[in-house]
């Protein structure tokens, strides 16, 4: 799905960001979806997926996992995130073993995802590329803000809210982890990566800010 392709940020940061998605096709493989989704979720949980959810209901940062599993329905589309290639490999192997007949999508840097597929013994059916951002890019928020907002492909997290959370971290009113969870709650489908967001927001913490000033840099 292309809404997961436009995550921005440094290559180093993106190496800790992998989206997984479960998809069914109406009239083709959409039978017993709740049961099959629970099988996929079990694999994801065994791989320590840092966030996951159903866009129709919400993600585990806002809704208890067991409640989410109970209210899955035929239209449910389950999605989540990992933070390491090791998790992706383990997940793909587990999903292959379950053989539910559903389509699985992994989104991330191709030089990470393709080797993970080979290691897991699966062959990608289709590959989508992001060609970047075109148009009046000067109207976009700064790179540090977009690194966070683009983790919600439906753009449910506003740049101003990111700035507000960054200010709270900078002023010591909130930890980076607390701010990351607050942001994650606004992405109902579960592909927002709270672990990566915490690391990005940690750069705004008082200690980091002072270090930046001493080094002659600036902290936005």
QUICORBEL-V184034 format. One record per run of one state. SS is the DSSP state (helix for helix, strand for strand, loop for the rest). FROM is the first residue (numbers start at 1). TO is the last residue. If there is no record, write none. Layout:
ss={SS;SS}
from={FROM;FROM}
to={TO;TO}
This chain:
ss={loop;helix;loop;helix;loop;strand;loop;helix;loop;strand;loop;strand;loop;helix;loop;strand;loop;helix;loop;strand;loop;helix;loop;helix;loop;helix;loop;helix;loop;helix;loop;helix;loop;helix;loop}
from={1;2;5;11;15;18;24;33;47;51;55;58;60;65;71;78;83;85;99;103;108;110;121;137;140;143;150;159;171;176;185;194;203;206;215}
to={1;4;10;14;17;23;32;46;50;54;57;59;64;70;77;82;84;98;102;107;109;120;136;139;142;149;158;170;175;184;193;202;205;214;220}
